[in-house]
């Protein structure tokens, strides 16, 4: 072969190989970018306008949450539309069978039968919110009407049994009634909406016979974790009659009975075509979203306050001083105060009453009462100890008055000179102005839950155990 032709052939070959390599690299980059885009956690708050557009198209948008799967087959018996004169009979059967259930109550029925709700709570059953009056025409003409009924019933339950349930069931179920906005607002407000796996059929017409109710339940399905819909409202005498056999059926199948709680993954129906047209302007969306987030903040603070008080009571049962107190001038030592129709947050730092332990797999971070605080409804912990316990590292840049925490691909920069937090993930920087952070005597204190969330970690469960507040850490997950 002539040398010129050989040189040209060699050059062509090199270009061919180089082109092929560049093609492979480009394909690899596109694939990895796609995987990254699909799997990376969202950094900071999602863009509100983008969320609005997704919701308008019917797409559901959720917060990341942690759910705990039961270790054995578990059934959740649920009763809607009560309490009524029949609820006492249902409670008698549950007590005889040593079974716990969940009651989704109507506000107007709680007003009529307050003692039955008190009995249900005293006997260890869970309470959920089923709106105030169950009238579809009011509830599903627009979310504000649904929201008002949820809040009204919540206030009634707070006054009657001192609870504000996070569990909600939509009258008639969510299919054909809820749109993506309904789901989103309630999720942002800190609620869990529960449909069901098995409808007992006890309300498909008046007077459904007990035998038919039992036969409907027998048809299943029977997954390892399932929710059964029944009713204890007026006119459901046959449900009461069928209940012992239904309980026996699940016992024979090896199920245990439990109550619904926030750690239980909810059952959601698909979004069907809504029965009533409803407005969805972006201005209305922003207003409702703001109300939902205020509610979630208040409920979170209330929950943590109660956990702290429970832990304190275990350590010092004689100390009966409440977390919630009022003076003539307003709120004094409260973290959260329930008021008629609303929740009031009070800025208050409460000294830690019991030790705190954060369980991090095989490791744990133990903080005595002097090394963490409880402020504004949040556990605040030393940033250095938290990050180093996770296996990360932290630096203090004195001239910039900035603490820099590294954990995996996450970097958090707490800038006290500018009063901002910069979150760096995958080359993206998000800045939060006036974040929750404090520098006290050389120690940086940060909110426990919020900091773990920013590091891609979630809290699976927390509460008092043996006189210690124990926080179980898990990965954020929504299936």
Buried (B, 14 or more C-beta within 10 A) or exposed (E): EEEEEEEEEEEEEEEEEEEEEEEEEEEEEEEEEEEEEEEEBEBEEEEEEEBBEBBBEEEBBEBEBBBBEBEEBBBBBBBBBBBBBBBBBBBEBBBEBEBBBBBBBBBBBBBEBBEBBBBBBEEEBBBBBBBBBBEBEBBBBBBBBBBBBBBBBBBBBBEBBEBBBBBBBBBBBBBBBBBBBBBBBBBBBBBBBBBBBBBBBBBEEEEBEBEBBBEBBEEEEBEEBBBBBBBBBEBBEBBBBBBBBBBEBBBEEEBBBBBBBBBBBBBBBEBEEBEEEBEBEEEBBEEBBEBBBBBBBBBBBBBBBBBBBEBBBBBEEEEEEEBBEBEEEEBEBBBBBBEEEEBEBBEBEBEBBBBBBBBBEEEEBBBEEEBBBBBBBBBBBBBBBBBBBBEBEBEBEEEEBBBBBBBEEBBBBBBBEBEBBBBBBEEEEBEBEEBBBBBEEEBBBBBBBBBBBBBBBBBBBBBBEEBBBBBBBBEBEEE
